[in-house]
Amino acid sequence: MAHAHGHHHHHHAVPPDRGAQTREAHKVTLIGAVIDFVVGVAKMVTGFMVGSAALVADGIHSFSDILTDVFVLGATHFGRQEPDSNHPYGHGRIETLATLWLGSVLIFVAGGIAWASLIRLVAGEPIPAPGLWAIGIAVIALGAKEWIFRYTMRVARRVNSRLLEANAWHSRSDALSTVVVLVGLVAAQFGAGWMDAVAAIVVGVMVGQVGGRLLWESSQELIDTALPEAERREMQAVAERVPGVRGVHDLRTRTLGSQAVLDLHIVVPPRVTVSEAHEIGNEASRRLREAFPLLADVTFHIDPEDDAGETEHSLRPGLPLRGEVEGMLEQTWQEVPAWQARVALDLHYLDNQVDVSIFVNALPEGQSLTQAADELRDACRDLTWVGCLRVWQGPGKG
């Protein structure tokens, strides 16, 4: 198989709306933080006034959201920065790490809610009737948290950020814990205080599930899990439709935060020029970027033959390069007129051999191109690495 393995080419590009996406992510997170602050203060003040431990705990939960909002602001800012010399693939993994952290926080919060409620349930603490004022505050808080959840979720889907999605679910967990408190407050108003604890345990389990899902997804990303198979097949099809592409293999993908990175080997006709092969690769890269806007980096590798599944070329013994080839051919062919009359020499590394094309301006009187090729062939029988041998008349390709 071919030894010359083409060359690598990297494309680095950052989608033009990256800055706008970051600003949108910051805006929605800031709005969320302000709402969390107002709602948290209202819940705690009311909770202390009416003596509702559940409402005070819920207020503390709202304040925990402000901490995560601040954290998300930092992570989206640093995670969406341009690549630099120390982070050539960008900073997307910062978002992944933050999502992992947030998933862990959700699981702890879930455990805390469920455990505290279980203790109250077992202890059978009497809960005083809170009054309509406290119930009203809980309803307003619930509306505000549900609105911020839906708003954050819309932005998360639009800018394709798992971290924002995680934060949206954190808002939803706060809304759910407010539902629990609301149920408890209403039940306590009618004398059934234990309802509060049961509902809180259910919510704890729901919040824990969300945290578990986020942990699982971000850990998959940290171990370089590929994009879904259907998406990979589609990428392969897009690249194979490019004129001049004879095949695509070793297509590899991984995710970096909200973006993806793609490597692929593109098989081109074996005798095209380097620049033509390179342009075929560029076109494949352009079409892939158009079809998949999430691609942050496309690396293509040009192959003159399909060597899918074979030993990596750099692990095999090498063939002589041009300098060595010319030296050996000069030794072998120094007496041959066609070699002395050459104006250009083309080498093609195919099938573990070197195909040699010699361009001559003129041959000795009466010698045909075929006769010249035969004479050269006879003289180099001992050079096992010489493959096809051709003699061309003309100025050559230079």
C-alpha positions as CSV (number, residue, x, y, z in Angstrom):
1,M,0.0,0.0,0.0
2,A,1.0,3.6,-0.4
3,H,3.7,4.8,1.7
4,A,3.4,8.5,1.2
5,H,0.5,9.3,3.4
6,G,-0.5,12.8,2.1
7,H,-0.3,15.5,4.7
8,H,-2.3,16.8,7.6
9,H,-4.2,20.0,7.5
10,H,-5.9,21.8,10.4
11,H,-8.8,24.2,10.2
12,H,-9.4,26.4,13.3
13,A,-12.4,28.6,13.2
14,V,-14.7,30.1,15.8
15,P,-18.3,30.6,14.7
16,P,-19.0,34.3,14.3
17,D,-21.9,34.4,16.8
18,R,-19.8,33.0,19.7
19,G,-19.7,36.4,21.4
20,A,-23.4,36.9,21.1
21,Q,-24.1,33.4,22.5
22,T,-21.9,34.2,25.5
23,R,-23.6,37.5,26.1
24,E,-27.0,35.8,26.0
25,A,-25.8,33.1,28.4
26,H,-24.6,35.8,30.8
27,K,-27.8,37.8,30.5
28,V,-30.1,34.9,31.4
29,T,-27.9,33.9,34.3
30,L,-27.8,37.4,35.7
31,I,-31.6,37.7,35.5
32,G,-31.8,34.4,37.3
33,A,-29.5,35.5,40.0
34,V,-31.5,38.7,40.7
35,I,-34.8,36.7,40.9
36,D,-33.1,34.1,43.2
37,F,-32.0,36.9,45.5
38,V,-35.4,38.6,45.7
39,V,-37.3,35.3,46.1
40,G,-34.7,34.0,48.7
41,V,-35.1,37.1,50.9
42,A,-38.9,37.1,50.7
43,K,-39.1,33.4,51.7
44,M,-36.7,33.7,54.6
45,V,-38.3,36.9,56.0
46,T,-41.8,35.3,55.7
47,G,-40.6,32.0,57.1
48,F,-39.2,33.6,60.2
49,M,-42.3,35.7,60.7
50,V,-44.8,32.8,60.5
51,G,-42.5,30.2,62.1
52,S,-42.3,27.9,59.0
53,A,-39.0,26.0,59.0
54,A,-39.8,24.7,55.5
55,L,-40.1,28.3,54.1
56,V,-36.8,29.3,55.7
57,A,-35.0,26.2,54.3
58,D,-36.5,27.0,50.9
59,G,-35.1,30.5,51.2
60,I,-31.6,29.1,51.9
61,H,-32.1,26.8,48.8
62,S,-32.7,30.0,46.7
63,F,-29.5,31.5,48.0
64,S,-27.6,28.4,47.0
65,D,-28.8,29.1,43.5
66,I,-27.1,32.5,43.5
67,L,-23.8,30.8,44.2
68,T,-24.2,28.5,41.2
69,D,-25.3,31.4,39.0
70,V,-22.0,33.2,39.8
71,F,-20.2,30.0,39.1
72,V,-22.0,29.5,35.7
73,L,-21.1,33.1,34.7
74,G,-17.4,32.4,35.3
75,A,-17.5,29.0,33.5
76,T,-19.4,30.3,30.4
77,H,-17.0,33.2,30.2
78,F,-13.8,31.1,30.4
79,G,-15.2,28.1,28.6
80,R,-16.0,30.1,25.4
81,Q,-12.7,31.9,25.1
82,E,-10.7,31.5,21.9
83,P,-8.0,28.8,21.7
84,D,-4.6,29.8,22.9
85,S,-1.1,28.2,22.8
86,N,-1.7,26.2,26.0
87,H,-5.3,25.2,25.0
88,P,-5.2,24.7,21.2
89,Y,-8.6,23.0,21.2
90,G,-10.2,25.9,23.1
91,H,-11.6,25.9,26.6
92,G,-14.8,23.9,26.2
93,R,-13.7,21.4,28.9
94,I,-14.2,24.2,31.5
95,E,-17.9,24.0,30.8
96,T,-17.8,20.2,31.1
97,L,-16.0,20.4,34.4
98,A,-18.5,23.0,35.7
99,T,-21.5,20.7,34.6
100,L,-19.9,17.9,36.5
101,W,-19.6,20.1,39.6
102,L,-23.2,21.3,39.2
103,G,-24.5,17.8,38.8
104,S,-22.7,16.9,42.1
105,V,-24.3,19.9,43.9
106,L,-27.7,18.8,42.7
107,I,-27.2,15.3,44.1
108,F,-26.1,16.8,47.5
109,V,-29.1,19.2,47.6
110,A,-31.4,16.3,46.7
111,G,-30.0,14.2,49.5
112,G,-30.3,17.1,51.9
113,I,-34.0,17.8,51.1
114,A,-34.9,14.1,51.4
115,W,-32.9,13.5,54.6
116,A,-34.3,16.6,56.4
117,S,-37.8,15.7,55.4
118,L,-37.4,12.1,56.6
119,I,-36.1,13.2,60.0
120,R,-39.2,15.5,60.3
121,L,-41.5,12.8,59.3
122,V,-40.0,10.3,61.8
123,A,-39.9,12.8,64.6
124,G,-43.5,13.8,63.9
125,E,-42.8,17.5,64.7
126,P,-46.0,19.6,64.9
127,I,-46.2,22.3,62.3
128,P,-48.2,25.5,63.1
129,A,-50.7,26.9,60.6
130,P,-48.7,29.4,58.5
131,G,-51.5,31.6,57.2
132,L,-52.4,32.9,53.7
133,W,-49.6,35.4,53.6
134,A,-47.0,32.6,53.6
135,I,-48.9,30.6,51.0
136,G,-49.1,33.7,48.8
137,I,-45.3,34.2,48.9
138,A,-44.7,30.6,48.0
139,V,-47.1,30.9,45.0
140,I,-45.3,34.0,43.7
141,A,-41.9,32.4,44.2
142,L,-43.1,29.3,42.4
143,G,-44.2,31.4,39.4
144,A,-40.9,33.3,39.2
145,K,-38.8,30.2,39.4
146,E,-40.8,28.3,36.7
147,W,-40.5,31.4,34.4
148,I,-36.7,31.6,34.9
149,F,-36.5,27.8,34.3
150,R,-38.3,28.0,30.9
151,Y,-36.4,31.2,29.8
152,T,-32.9,29.6,30.7
153,M,-33.9,26.4,29.0
154,R,-34.8,28.2,25.7
155,V,-31.4,30.1,25.7
156,A,-29.5,26.8,26.7
157,R,-31.0,25.1,23.6
158,R,-30.3,28.0,21.3
159,V,-26.6,28.4,22.3
160,N,-26.2,24.6,22.8
161,S,-24.8,24.8,26.4
162,R,-25.2,21.8,28.7
163,L,-24.0,24.0,31.6
164,L,-26.9,26.5,31.1
165,E,-29.3,23.6,30.8
166,A,-27.9,22.3,34.2
167,N,-28.5,25.7,35.7
168,A,-32.0,25.8,34.3
169,W,-32.7,22.4,36.1
170,H,-31.3,23.9,39.2
171,S,-33.9,26.6,39.0
172,R,-36.6,23.9,38.4
173,S,-35.3,22.0,41.5
174,D,-35.9,25.2,43.5
175,A,-39.4,25.5,41.9
176,L,-40.1,21.9,42.9
177,S,-38.9,22.4,46.4
178,T,-41.3,25.4,46.5
179,V,-44.1,23.1,45.4
180,V,-43.2,20.9,48.3
181,V,-43.3,23.8,50.7
182,L,-46.6,25.0,49.2
183,V,-48.2,21.6,49.6
184,G,-46.8,21.5,53.2
185,L,-48.1,25.0,54.0
186,V,-51.6,24.3,52.6
187,A,-51.7,20.9,54.4
188,A,-50.5,22.5,57.7
189,Q,-53.2,25.1,57.3
190,F,-55.7,22.2,57.4
191,G,-53.8,20.3,60.1
192,A,-51.9,17.6,58.0
193,G,-48.3,18.7,58.5
194,W,-46.8,15.3,57.5
195,M,-47.7,15.9,53.8
196,D,-44.9,18.5,53.6
197,A,-42.3,15.8,54.5
198,V,-43.6,13.2,52.1
199,A,-43.6,15.6,49.1
200,A,-40.1,16.8,50.0
201,I,-38.7,13.3,49.8
202,V,-40.3,12.8,46.3
203,V,-38.8,16.1,45.1
204,G,-35.4,15.1,46.5
205,V,-35.4,11.9,44.4
206,M,-36.4,13.9,41.3
207,V,-33.6,16.5,41.8
208,G,-31.1,13.7,42.4
209,Q,-32.1,12.1,39.0
210,V,-31.3,15.3,37.2
211,G,-28.0,15.6,38.9
212,G,-27.2,12.0,38.0
213,R,-27.9,12.6,34.4
214,L,-25.7,15.7,34.2
215,L,-22.8,13.8,35.9
216,W,-23.2,10.9,33.5
217,E,-23.2,13.1,30.4
218,S,-20.3,15.3,31.4
219,S,-18.2,12.3,32.4
220,Q,-18.8,10.8,29.0
221,E,-17.4,13.9,27.4
222,L,-14.4,13.9,29.7
223,I,-13.4,10.4,28.4
224,D,-13.7,11.6,24.7
225,T,-16.9,9.8,23.8
226,A,-17.7,10.1,20.1
227,L,-20.8,11.9,18.7
228,P,-23.9,9.6,18.1
229,E,-23.4,7.0,15.4
230,A,-26.1,8.5,13.1
231,E,-24.3,11.9,13.1
232,R,-21.0,10.2,12.3
233,R,-22.6,8.3,9.4
234,E,-24.0,11.6,8.1
235,M,-20.6,13.3,8.3
236,Q,-19.1,10.4,6.4
237,A,-21.8,10.8,3.7
238,V,-21.2,14.6,3.4
239,A,-17.5,14.1,2.9
240,E,-17.9,11.2,0.4
241,R,-20.2,13.3,-1.8
242,V,-17.3,15.8,-2.6
243,P,-16.1,15.4,-6.2
244,G,-12.6,13.8,-6.2
245,V,-13.2,11.9,-2.9
246,R,-12.8,8.2,-3.4
247,G,-13.5,7.2,0.2
248,V,-13.4,8.3,3.8
249,H,-12.1,6.2,6.7
250,D,-10.9,6.6,10.3
251,L,-13.5,9.3,11.0
252,R,-13.2,10.2,14.6
253,T,-15.2,12.7,16.7
254,R,-15.2,14.0,20.3
255,T,-16.9,16.8,22.1
256,L,-15.5,19.9,23.8
257,G,-18.1,21.7,25.8
258,S,-20.8,22.7,23.3
259,Q,-18.6,22.1,20.3
260,A,-17.2,19.0,18.5
261,V,-13.8,18.1,16.9
262,L,-13.5,15.9,13.8
263,D,-10.5,14.0,12.3
264,L,-10.9,12.0,9.1
265,H,-8.8,10.4,6.4
266,I,-9.8,11.3,2.8
267,V,-8.8,9.0,-0.1
268,V,-8.1,10.9,-3.4
269,P,-7.0,9.7,-6.8
270,P,-3.4,8.6,-6.3
271,R,-1.7,10.8,-9.0
272,V,-3.3,14.1,-8.4
273,T,-1.0,17.0,-7.3
274,V,-0.6,17.8,-3.7
275,S,-2.4,21.1,-4.2
276,E,-5.4,19.5,-5.9
277,A,-5.6,16.8,-3.2
278,H,-5.4,19.6,-0.5
279,E,-8.2,21.6,-2.2
280,I,-10.4,18.4,-2.3
281,G,-9.8,18.2,1.5
282,N,-10.6,21.8,2.0
283,E,-13.9,21.4,0.1
284,A,-14.8,18.4,2.3
285,S,-14.0,20.5,5.3
286,R,-16.2,23.4,4.1
287,R,-19.2,21.2,3.4
288,L,-18.9,19.5,6.8
289,R,-18.8,22.9,8.6
290,E,-21.9,24.0,6.7
291,A,-23.8,20.8,7.5
292,F,-22.6,20.7,11.1
293,P,-22.2,24.2,12.7
294,L,-21.1,22.6,16.0
295,L,-17.7,21.6,14.4
296,A,-15.0,23.8,16.0
297,D,-12.1,22.0,14.4
298,V,-11.7,19.8,11.3
299,T,-8.5,17.9,10.6
300,F,-8.2,16.0,7.4
301,H,-5.5,13.6,6.3
302,I,-5.0,12.9,2.6
303,D,-4.5,9.3,1.5
304,P,-3.6,8.2,-2.1
305,E,-5.1,4.8,-1.4
306,D,-7.6,3.3,0.9
307,D,-5.6,1.8,3.8
308,A,-8.4,1.5,6.3
309,G,-7.6,-1.1,9.0
310,E,-4.0,-1.5,8.0
311,T,-0.9,-0.9,10.1
312,E,-0.1,2.8,10.5
313,H,2.4,3.8,7.8
314,S,4.8,5.4,10.2
315,L,5.1,2.0,12.0
316,R,6.3,0.3,8.8
317,P,9.7,0.3,7.2
318,G,10.1,3.3,4.9
319,L,10.8,3.7,1.2
320,P,13.7,6.0,0.0
321,L,12.8,9.7,-0.4
322,R,13.6,11.8,-3.5
323,G,17.3,12.5,-2.7
324,E,18.1,8.8,-2.1
325,V,16.0,7.8,-5.1
326,E,17.8,10.2,-7.5
327,G,21.2,9.0,-6.1
328,M,20.4,5.3,-6.7
329,L,18.9,5.9,-10.1
330,E,21.9,8.0,-11.2
331,Q,24.2,5.1,-10.2
332,T,22.0,2.6,-12.1
333,W,21.2,4.7,-15.2
334,Q,24.2,6.9,-15.7
335,E,24.9,5.4,-19.1
336,V,21.2,5.4,-20.3
337,P,20.4,8.3,-22.8
338,A,16.8,8.8,-21.6
339,W,18.0,9.4,-18.0
340,Q,20.6,11.9,-19.1
341,A,18.1,13.7,-21.3
342,R,15.5,14.1,-18.4
343,V,14.1,17.5,-17.6
344,A,11.8,16.4,-14.7
345,L,11.2,13.5,-12.4
346,D,7.9,12.6,-10.8
347,L,7.6,10.1,-8.0
348,H,4.4,8.4,-6.8
349,Y,4.5,6.3,-3.6
350,L,1.9,3.6,-4.2
351,D,1.5,-0.1,-3.3
352,N,4.7,0.0,-1.2
353,Q,6.7,0.9,-4.3
354,V,7.9,4.1,-6.0
355,D,6.4,4.7,-9.4
356,V,8.9,6.7,-11.5
357,S,7.8,9.1,-14.4
358,I,10.7,10.6,-16.4
359,F,10.0,13.6,-18.6
360,V,12.4,14.1,-21.6
361,N,12.7,16.9,-24.2
362,A,14.1,14.6,-26.9
363,L,15.4,11.0,-27.3
364,P,18.3,9.7,-29.4
365,E,17.5,9.3,-33.1
366,G,15.1,6.4,-33.8
367,Q,14.4,5.5,-30.2
368,S,10.7,5.4,-29.2
369,L,9.3,6.2,-25.7
370,T,8.5,2.5,-25.2
371,Q,12.0,1.5,-26.2
372,A,13.5,4.1,-23.8
373,A,11.2,2.8,-21.0
374,D,12.3,-0.9,-21.7
375,E,16.0,0.1,-21.6
376,L,15.5,1.8,-18.2
377,R,13.5,-1.1,-16.9
378,D,16.2,-3.6,-17.9
379,A,18.9,-1.5,-16.2
380,C,17.1,-1.3,-12.8
381,R,15.9,-4.9,-12.3
382,D,17.8,-5.0,-9.0
383,L,15.9,-2.0,-7.5
384,T,12.9,-3.8,-6.0
385,W,11.2,-0.7,-4.8
386,V,10.7,0.7,-8.4
387,G,7.1,0.2,-9.4
388,C,5.6,1.5,-12.6
389,L,8.1,3.1,-15.0
390,R,7.0,5.7,-17.5
391,V,8.8,8.0,-20.0
392,W,7.0,11.1,-21.2
393,Q,8.1,13.6,-23.9
394,G,7.5,17.2,-23.0
395,P,8.6,19.8,-20.4
396,G,7.3,17.9,-17.4
397,K,5.2,19.2,-14.6
398,G,8.0,20.9,-12.7
